Protein backbone atom coordinates (compact mmCIF):
# COMPACT_ATOMS: atom_id res chain seq x y z
CA UNK A 1 0.00 0.00 0.00
CA UNK A 2 2.80 2.44 0.80
CA UNK A 3 4.53 1.63 -2.50
CA UNK A 4 1.32 2.15 -4.46
CA UNK A 5 0.75 5.50 -2.77
CA UNK A 6 4.29 6.53 -3.67
CA UNK A 7 3.83 5.51 -7.31
CA UNK A 8 0.50 7.34 -7.47
CA UNK A 9 2.08 10.57 -6.22
CA UNK A 10 4.93 10.26 -8.67
CA UNK A 11 3.09 9.18 -11.83
CA UNK A 12 -0.55 10.30 -11.74
CA UNK A 13 -1.20 13.38 -13.87
CA UNK A 14 -2.63 16.57 -12.31
CA UNK A 15 -6.30 16.33 -11.45
CA UNK A 16 -6.24 12.60 -10.71
CA UNK A 17 -6.13 11.00 -7.28
CA UNK A 18 -6.68 7.68 -5.55
CA UNK A 19 -8.53 6.19 -2.59
CA UNK A 20 -8.65 2.85 -0.83
CA UNK A 21 -11.67 0.61 -0.39
CA UNK A 22 -12.54 -2.66 1.31
CA UNK A 23 -9.91 -4.27 3.52
CA UNK A 24 -7.26 -1.79 2.38
CA UNK A 25 -9.42 1.08 3.62
CA UNK A 26 -9.96 -0.64 6.97
CA UNK A 27 -6.23 -1.28 7.27
CA UNK A 28 -5.32 2.35 6.60
CA UNK A 29 -7.92 3.66 9.05
CA UNK A 30 -7.08 1.19 11.83
CA UNK A 31 -3.38 2.01 11.95
CA UNK A 32 -3.88 5.12 14.06
CA UNK A 33 -6.47 3.45 16.29
CA UNK A 34 -4.59 0.29 17.25
CA UNK A 35 -2.88 1.69 20.35
CA UNK A 36 -6.16 3.21 21.55
CA UNK A 37 -7.95 -0.13 21.15
CA UNK A 38 -5.23 -2.01 23.02
CA UNK A 39 -5.25 0.54 25.82
CA UNK A 40 -9.05 0.38 26.13
CA UNK A 41 -8.90 -3.42 26.15
CA UNK A 42 -6.34 -3.42 28.97
CA UNK A 43 -8.29 -0.88 31.00
CA UNK A 44 -11.58 -2.71 30.54
CA UNK A 45 -10.18 -6.10 31.60
CA UNK A 46 -8.28 -4.51 34.50
CA UNK A 47 -11.40 -2.80 35.86
CA UNK A 48 -13.50 -5.95 35.56
CA UNK A 49 -10.87 -7.98 37.42
CA UNK A 50 -10.40 -5.26 40.03
CA UNK A 51 -14.13 -5.34 40.74
CA UNK A 52 -14.14 -9.13 40.89
CA UNK A 53 -11.18 -9.45 43.26
CA UNK A 54 -11.75 -6.13 45.08
CA UNK A 55 -8.05 -5.49 44.60
CA UNK A 56 -5.75 -3.66 42.21
CA UNK A 57 -2.81 -6.04 42.71
CA UNK A 58 -4.41 -9.30 41.56
CA UNK A 59 -5.44 -7.84 38.17
CA UNK A 60 -1.89 -6.55 37.79
CA UNK A 61 -0.54 -10.08 38.28
CA UNK A 62 -3.05 -11.52 35.83
CA UNK A 63 -2.44 -8.98 33.07
CA UNK A 64 1.31 -9.59 33.11
CA UNK A 65 0.61 -12.68 30.99
CA UNK A 66 -0.78 -10.52 28.17
CA UNK A 67 2.60 -9.15 26.97
CA UNK A 68 3.83 -12.75 26.76
CA UNK A 69 0.91 -13.63 24.51
CA UNK A 70 1.51 -10.63 22.27
CA UNK A 71 5.20 -11.50 22.04
CA UNK A 72 4.29 -15.02 20.92
CA UNK A 73 1.76 -13.70 18.41
CA UNK A 74 4.20 -11.29 16.76
CA UNK A 75 6.95 -13.93 16.77
CA UNK A 76 4.65 -16.43 15.04
CA UNK A 77 3.70 -13.79 12.46
CA UNK A 78 7.37 -13.08 11.81
CA UNK A 79 8.25 -16.76 11.42
CA UNK A 80 5.54 -17.23 8.79
CA UNK A 81 6.46 -14.00 7.04
CA UNK A 82 3.09 -12.37 7.75
CA UNK A 83 2.45 -8.69 8.36
CA UNK A 84 0.98 -6.99 11.41
CA UNK A 85 -2.22 -6.25 9.53
CA UNK A 86 -5.75 -5.53 10.75
CA UNK A 87 -6.47 -9.24 11.25
CA UNK A 88 -3.36 -9.71 13.37
CA UNK A 89 -4.42 -6.71 15.44
CA UNK A 90 -7.84 -8.28 16.00
CA UNK A 91 -6.05 -11.38 17.25
CA UNK A 92 -3.92 -9.29 19.63
CA UNK A 93 -7.04 -7.75 21.16
CA UNK A 94 -8.54 -11.24 21.56
CA UNK A 95 -5.39 -12.39 23.37
CA UNK A 96 -5.96 -9.87 26.16
CA UNK A 97 -8.86 -12.00 27.37
CA UNK A 98 -7.54 -15.40 26.31
CA UNK A 99 -4.15 -14.98 27.99
CA UNK A 100 -5.72 -13.63 31.18
CA UNK A 101 -7.77 -16.80 31.53
CA UNK A 102 -4.78 -19.00 32.43
CA UNK A 103 -3.47 -16.52 35.00
CA UNK A 104 -6.94 -16.23 36.55
CA UNK A 105 -7.01 -19.99 37.16
CA UNK A 106 -3.77 -19.79 39.14
CA UNK A 107 -4.43 -16.57 41.06
CA UNK A 108 -7.99 -17.49 42.03
CA UNK A 109 -7.01 -20.87 43.47
CA UNK A 110 -3.87 -19.49 45.15
CA UNK A 111 -6.03 -16.93 46.99
CA UNK A 112 -8.32 -19.69 48.22
CA UNK A 113 -5.41 -21.79 49.47
CA UNK A 114 -3.87 -18.79 51.23
CA UNK A 115 -7.16 -18.12 53.03
CA UNK A 116 -7.14 -21.74 54.18
CA UNK A 117 -3.82 -21.25 55.99
CA UNK A 118 -1.02 -21.96 53.53
CA UNK A 119 1.86 -19.54 53.05
CA UNK A 120 2.09 -17.37 49.97
CA UNK A 121 4.72 -19.58 48.35
CA UNK A 122 2.96 -22.83 49.21
CA UNK A 123 -0.35 -21.45 47.93
CA UNK A 124 0.88 -20.38 44.52
CA UNK A 125 3.07 -23.47 43.98
CA UNK A 126 0.19 -25.79 44.80
CA UNK A 127 -2.23 -23.72 42.72
CA UNK A 128 0.07 -23.83 39.67
CA UNK A 129 0.52 -27.58 40.11
CA UNK A 130 -3.17 -28.36 40.49
CA UNK A 131 -4.26 -25.97 37.75
CA UNK A 132 -1.65 -27.25 35.28
CA UNK A 133 -3.95 -29.82 33.69
CA UNK A 134 -6.96 -27.48 33.26
CA UNK A 135 -4.69 -24.82 31.76
CA UNK A 136 -3.11 -27.26 29.30
CA UNK A 137 -6.44 -28.85 28.39
CA UNK A 138 -8.23 -25.58 27.66
CA UNK A 139 -5.22 -24.07 25.87
CA UNK A 140 -4.63 -27.12 23.69
CA UNK A 141 -8.33 -27.35 22.87
CA UNK A 142 -8.39 -23.74 21.77
CA UNK A 143 -5.13 -24.01 19.79
CA UNK A 144 -6.37 -27.12 17.97
CA UNK A 145 -9.65 -25.35 17.26
CA UNK A 146 -7.81 -22.43 15.64
CA UNK A 147 -5.68 -24.67 13.39
CA UNK A 148 -8.17 -24.52 10.47
CA UNK A 149 -7.50 -20.79 10.31
CA UNK A 150 -3.73 -21.25 10.50
CA UNK A 151 -3.71 -23.63 7.51
CA UNK A 152 -6.71 -22.24 5.63
CA UNK A 153 -6.87 -22.46 1.83
CA UNK A 154 -9.00 -20.86 -0.82
CA UNK A 155 -10.60 -17.43 -0.97
CA UNK A 156 -9.78 -15.22 2.00
CA UNK A 157 -7.03 -17.56 3.23
CA UNK A 158 -4.56 -14.72 3.83
CA UNK A 159 -6.78 -13.04 6.41
CA UNK A 160 -7.40 -16.35 8.18
CA UNK A 161 -3.67 -17.10 8.23
CA UNK A 162 -2.95 -13.77 9.89
CA UNK A 163 -5.67 -14.06 12.54
CA UNK A 164 -5.11 -17.75 13.27
CA UNK A 165 -1.33 -17.51 13.44
CA UNK A 166 -1.40 -14.55 15.82
CA UNK A 167 -3.88 -16.17 18.21
CA UNK A 168 -2.30 -19.62 18.11
CA UNK A 169 1.24 -18.32 18.59
CA UNK A 170 0.16 -16.07 21.44
CA UNK A 171 -1.65 -18.86 23.23
CA UNK A 172 1.29 -21.28 22.92
CA UNK A 173 3.81 -18.83 24.40
CA UNK A 174 1.41 -17.53 27.05
CA UNK A 175 0.37 -21.00 28.21
CA UNK A 176 3.98 -22.05 28.72
CA UNK A 177 5.60 -18.92 30.14
CA UNK A 178 2.68 -17.85 32.34
CA UNK A 179 3.14 -21.04 34.38
CA UNK A 180 6.53 -19.67 35.43
CA UNK A 181 5.92 -15.92 35.49
CA UNK A 182 2.59 -15.76 37.33
CA UNK A 183 3.68 -17.76 40.44
CA UNK A 184 6.87 -15.72 40.82
CA UNK A 185 5.06 -12.39 40.51
CA UNK A 186 2.27 -13.59 42.80
CA UNK A 187 4.76 -14.43 45.55
CA UNK A 188 6.61 -11.10 45.35
CA UNK A 189 3.42 -9.06 45.14
CA UNK A 190 1.98 -11.03 48.05
CA UNK A 191 5.02 -10.27 50.19
CA UNK A 192 4.81 -6.60 49.21
CA UNK A 193 1.12 -6.55 50.14
CA UNK A 194 1.88 -8.06 53.56
CA UNK A 195 4.55 -5.44 54.27
CA UNK A 196 2.24 -2.61 53.27
CA UNK A 197 -0.51 -3.90 55.53
CA UNK A 198 1.82 -4.51 58.45
CA UNK A 199 2.67 -0.80 58.76
CA UNK A 200 5.98 0.98 58.87
CA UNK A 201 6.63 0.51 62.58
CA UNK A 202 5.91 -3.21 62.81
CA UNK A 203 8.78 -5.71 62.84
CA UNK A 204 9.70 -7.54 59.65
CA UNK A 205 7.18 -10.29 59.05
CA UNK A 206 8.13 -13.84 58.42
CA UNK A 207 6.53 -15.25 55.26
CA UNK A 208 4.68 -17.87 57.23
CA UNK A 209 3.12 -15.42 59.69
CA UNK A 210 -0.57 -14.64 59.05
CA UNK A 211 -1.81 -11.15 58.39
CA UNK A 212 -3.78 -9.31 61.02
CA UNK A 213 -7.47 -9.97 60.48
CA UNK A 214 -6.70 -12.83 58.11
CA UNK A 215 -8.84 -16.01 58.20
CA UNK A 216 -5.58 -17.84 58.90
CA UNK A 217 -5.49 -16.57 62.51
C-alpha positions, 0 to 999 in steps of 0.5 A: 500500500505504501509503495502504491501510494508513492507511485500514485504521487509520482506518476498520476497526472494533475487532477487525478487522485486515488482512494482505498476501499474494502480491507485496504481502507480498513487497514489504513484507518485502523493504523492510528487506532490500534494503540487506543484499542489495546489501551481500552482493552487493557483498562476494561479487563483490568477494571472488571478484574479489580471489581471481581477481586476487590483489589488492584494487585491481583489484576496486575498479576493476571495482566502480566501474561498478556505481553507474553501472549503478544510476544508469541503472536508477533513472533509467530507472524514473523516466522511465517512472514506475515504482516501486522495487519488488521487481522493480526491486530484483531487477534492481539485484542482477543489475546488480552482475554484469552491470555488472562484466563490462564493466569486467573485460574492460578491466582484465584485458586492461590487466593483460596489456598492462602485463606485456608492457611497456607503460606504465599509460596505454598499457595501459589506453587500448589495452585500452579501444580493443580491448575496445570492440567486445566490450563493445558487442556483448555489451551490445547483445545483452543489451539487445535480449534484455531488450526483450520484458520492457520492452515486455511486455503482458498478465498480469504485464506490470507486473512485467516492465516494472519488471525489464526497464526497470531492467536495460536502463537500467542496462546502457545507462548502464554500457556507455557511462560505464564506457568513460570511468570505468574507464580513468581510475581504472585509471591513477590506481590503477596510479600509486598502486600503483607509489608504494606498492611503490616505498617511501617513501625511493625517488625519484619514479618516472616513469610509464614506469619498470618496477616492481622485480620486474616482467616488464617489466625 
